[in-house]
Amino acid sequence: MITRRLDHIKANWELTWDHELNEYEPEEDSYAASVNNLVNELSNLKPPTKYHDNEDGHQKMLAEVIVIILYHRSDA
């Protein structure tokens, strides 16, 4: 069953890389311009300097919650 119209799918889905411009060649009915915009947007992002600092704490908390859930399920 289709719940969404398919007109968002473009017929020209193969992208061609332009080595001189370092981007995908914009073509009619293609995703190249959208992909180029996305790559440019992502390249301008600056990840936080302390991105990974809290990972261990969160993983430990998650593990403790899972142990509690599994313990209570075994009681049922």
Z-matrix of the N, CA and C atoms (Angstrom, degrees):
N
C 1 1.451
C 2 1.533 1 108.85
N 3 1.292 2 116.01 1 132.14
C 4 1.464 3 121.32 2 178.47
C 5 1.515 4 108.25 3 -98.22
N 6 1.323 5 116.38 4 126.30
C 7 1.459 6 119.97 5 -179.24
C 8 1.520 7 112.00 6 -108.41
N 9 1.319 8 116.78 7 -6.46
C 10 1.461 9 120.77 8 -178.75
C 11 1.519 10 108.72 9 -133.55
N 12 1.305 11 116.52 10 140.76
C 13 1.454 12 119.75 11 177.21
C 14 1.520 13 109.49 12 -62.70
N 15 1.293 14 116.96 13 149.07
C 16 1.462 15 121.53 14 -175.66
C 17 1.522 16 112.85 15 -96.55
N 18 1.328 17 118.11 16 12.55
C 19 1.460 18 119.24 17 -177.96
C 20 1.532 19 113.22 18 -72.49
N 21 1.331 20 118.06 19 -6.24
C 22 1.461 21 120.93 20 176.27
C 23 1.536 22 111.44 21 -80.96
N 24 1.335 23 116.89 22 -12.65
C 25 1.463 24 120.74 23 179.99
C 26 1.520 25 108.47 24 -83.45
N 27 1.301 26 115.70 25 127.01
C 28 1.464 27 120.47 26 -179.03
C 29 1.519 28 110.09 27 -92.40
N 30 1.312 29 115.02 28 144.09
C 31 1.464 30 120.10 29 -176.75
C 32 1.522 31 111.91 30 -71.73
N 33 1.313 32 117.52 31 -33.28
C 34 1.458 33 121.97 32 -177.19
C 35 1.530 34 109.13 33 -95.70
N 36 1.319 35 117.08 34 81.98
C 37 1.461 36 120.88 35 -173.20
C 38 1.518 37 113.42 36 -93.75
N 39 1.332 38 119.08 37 -11.86
C 40 1.467 39 120.97 38 178.10
C 41 1.516 40 109.50 39 -80.53
N 42 1.328 41 116.25 40 128.20
C 43 1.458 42 120.74 41 -179.28
C 44 1.528 43 109.55 42 -101.17
N 45 1.329 44 115.16 43 142.91
C 46 1.465 45 121.20 44 178.92
C 47 1.521 46 108.26 45 -115.00
N 48 1.329 47 116.11 46 125.92
C 49 1.459 48 121.31 47 -177.94
C 50 1.528 49 110.04 48 -81.95
N 51 1.331 50 116.31 49 131.14
C 52 1.463 51 122.67 50 175.52
C 53 1.528 52 106.96 51 -98.19
N 54 1.330 53 116.73 52 107.57
C 55 1.465 54 121.57 53 -175.59
C 56 1.521 55 112.67 54 -69.33
N 57 1.317 56 118.15 55 -26.38
C 58 1.472 57 120.39 56 179.21
C 59 1.526 58 111.13 57 -76.06
N 60 1.316 59 117.00 58 -41.53
C 61 1.469 60 120.84 59 -178.22
C 62 1.531 61 112.75 60 -91.48
N 63 1.337 62 116.58 61 -9.37
C 64 1.470 63 121.85 62 -177.52
C 65 1.524 64 112.41 63 54.87
N 66 1.315 65 114.44 64 47.89
C 67 1.458 66 120.50 65 175.78
C 68 1.528 67 108.48 66 -158.02
N 69 1.322 68 115.42 67 169.82
C 70 1.460 69 119.32 68 177.28
C 71 1.517 70 109.09 69 -77.09
N 72 1.321 71 116.04 70 140.72
C 73 1.461 72 121.28 71 -179.45
C 74 1.523 73 109.63 72 -68.76
N 75 1.332 74 117.11 73 119.32
C 76 1.471 75 119.15 74 177.24
C 77 1.529 76 109.56 75 -65.65
N 78 1.316 77 115.29 76 129.05
C 79 1.464 78 121.73 77 179.12
C 80 1.515 79 108.78 78 -133.92
N 81 1.317 80 115.77 79 157.28
C 82 1.450 81 120.58 80 178.74
C 83 1.533 82 109.97 81 -63.89
N 84 1.310 83 115.84 82 138.75
C 85 1.465 84 123.17 83 177.46
C 86 1.529 85 112.07 84 57.20
N 87 1.339 86 115.48 85 42.79
C 88 1.457 87 122.42 86 -176.75
C 89 1.524 88 109.84 87 -129.19
N 90 1.328 89 115.89 88 160.66
C 91 1.465 90 121.52 89 175.71
C 92 1.524 91 112.18 90 -88.87
N 93 1.325 92 118.02 91 2.75
C 94 1.462 93 121.48 92 -173.34
C 95 1.528 94 112.45 93 -56.38
N 96 1.311 95 118.39 94 -48.27
C 97 1.467 96 120.53 95 -178.47
C 98 1.527 97 110.83 96 -62.70
N 99 1.331 98 116.99 97 -41.39
C 100 1.465 99 120.29 98 179.00
C 101 1.524 100 111.36 99 -64.94
N 102 1.330 101 116.99 100 -41.98
C 103 1.462 102 120.67 101 179.36
C 104 1.531 103 109.98 102 -66.41
N 105 1.326 104 117.59 103 -41.81
C 106 1.463 105 120.55 104 177.09
C 107 1.523 106 111.17 105 -59.76
N 108 1.338 107 116.63 106 -43.00
C 109 1.474 108 120.32 107 178.13
C 110 1.522 109 110.95 108 -63.29
N 111 1.312 110 116.69 109 -42.36
C 112 1.461 111 120.79 110 179.28
C 113 1.524 112 111.16 111 -63.05
N 114 1.325 113 117.43 112 -44.76
C 115 1.470 114 121.52 113 178.92
C 116 1.519 115 109.97 114 -61.62
N 117 1.318 116 117.52 115 -42.39
C 118 1.475 117 120.56 116 178.50
C 119 1.521 118 111.30 117 -64.11
N 120 1.320 119 116.45 118 -42.76
C 121 1.456 120 120.70 119 178.40
C 122 1.527 121 111.33 120 -61.65
N 123 1.322 122 116.50 121 -46.75
C 124 1.461 123 120.63 122 -179.50
C 125 1.524 124 111.99 123 -65.37
N 126 1.320 125 117.04 124 -34.83
C 127 1.461 126 119.46 125 -178.83
C 128 1.524 127 111.96 126 -70.27
N 129 1.325 128 117.33 127 -18.63
C 130 1.468 129 120.99 128 179.27
C 131 1.522 130 113.36 129 -90.72
N 132 1.325 131 116.75 130 -6.52
C 133 1.468 132 119.69 131 179.56
C 134 1.521 133 110.97 132 -71.63
N 135 1.297 134 115.53 133 143.52
C 136 1.462 135 121.26 134 176.47
C 137 1.531 136 107.59 135 -118.24
N 138 1.335 137 117.28 136 104.45
C 139 1.469 138 118.63 137 179.97
C 140 1.527 139 110.84 138 -65.01
N 141 1.323 140 117.47 139 149.45
C 142 1.462 141 119.84 140 178.82
C 143 1.528 142 110.20 141 -59.91
N 144 1.313 143 116.42 142 145.32
C 145 1.465 144 120.76 143 -178.09
C 146 1.522 145 112.13 144 -67.17
N 147 1.323 146 117.83 145 -28.96
C 148 1.466 147 121.33 146 -178.71
C 149 1.522 148 110.70 147 -107.13
N 150 1.300 149 116.38 148 38.74
C 151 1.467 150 122.51 149 -174.81
C 152 1.528 151 112.68 150 -56.60
N 153 1.323 152 117.64 151 -41.53
C 154 1.464 153 121.41 152 -174.29
C 155 1.528 154 114.52 153 -97.69
N 156 1.310 155 118.22 154 2.61
C 157 1.462 156 120.55 155 -173.84
C 158 1.523 157 114.79 156 -58.92
N 159 1.320 158 117.87 157 -35.00
C 160 1.465 159 119.95 158 -173.73
C 161 1.528 160 113.85 159 -101.72
N 162 1.313 161 117.27 160 6.16
C 163 1.462 162 119.35 161 -176.13
C 164 1.521 163 112.99 162 -58.58
N 165 1.331 164 118.19 163 -46.67
C 166 1.457 165 120.31 164 -176.86
C 167 1.524 166 111.54 165 -60.95
N 168 1.316 167 116.95 166 -41.98
C 169 1.461 168 120.87 167 179.05
C 170 1.514 169 111.96 168 -62.98
N 171 1.327 170 116.72 169 -43.15
C 172 1.466 171 120.68 170 179.75
C 173 1.524 172 111.22 171 -67.12
N 174 1.315 173 117.31 172 -39.71
C 175 1.461 174 120.63 173 179.45
C 176 1.524 175 110.38 174 -64.73
N 177 1.333 176 116.77 175 -39.53
C 178 1.464 177 120.25 176 179.04
C 179 1.522 178 110.07 177 -65.54
N 180 1.334 179 117.10 178 -43.23
C 181 1.461 180 120.33 179 178.14
C 182 1.522 181 111.10 180 -61.52
N 183 1.327 182 117.33 181 -44.60
C 184 1.454 183 121.73 182 179.10
C 185 1.522 184 110.54 183 -60.07
N 186 1.329 185 116.93 184 -44.10
C 187 1.468 186 121.03 185 179.18
C 188 1.528 187 110.30 186 -61.11
N 189 1.329 188 117.75 187 -41.29
C 190 1.462 189 120.78 188 179.96
C 191 1.525 190 111.41 189 -65.26
N 192 1.326 191 116.81 190 -40.03
C 193 1.463 192 120.63 191 178.78
C 194 1.529 193 110.13 192 -65.06
N 195 1.315 194 117.03 193 -42.73
C 196 1.471 195 120.60 194 179.32
C 197 1.518 196 110.87 195 -62.67
N 198 1.337 197 117.52 196 -41.22
C 199 1.467 198 120.80 197 178.29
C 200 1.526 199 109.85 198 -61.58
N 201 1.317 200 117.46 199 -42.72
C 202 1.470 201 121.07 200 179.48
C 203 1.524 202 110.39 201 -63.08
N 204 1.330 203 116.81 202 -45.44
C 205 1.469 204 120.77 203 -179.68
C 206 1.526 205 110.26 204 -61.88
N 207 1.321 206 116.62 205 -47.51
C 208 1.467 207 119.68 206 -179.34
C 209 1.518 208 111.54 207 -64.45
N 210 1.339 209 117.63 208 -36.56
C 211 1.464 210 121.27 209 178.86
C 212 1.519 211 109.97 210 -62.74
N 213 1.351 212 117.01 211 -45.68
C 214 1.449 213 120.19 212 -178.82
C 215 1.525 214 112.22 213 -69.35
N 216 1.322 215 117.97 214 -30.23
C 217 1.464 216 120.18 215 177.03
C 218 1.527 217 111.37 216 -68.01
N 219 1.319 218 115.67 217 -34.55
C 220 1.461 219 118.32 218 -179.16
C 221 1.522 220 111.55 219 -71.37
N 222 1.334 221 116.95 220 -19.94
C 223 1.469 222 121.02 221 176.83
C 224 1.523 223 112.27 222 -76.90
N 225 1.301 224 116.91 223 -22.84
C 226 1.485 225 120.82 224 -174.28
C 227 1.507 226 112.62 225 -75.50
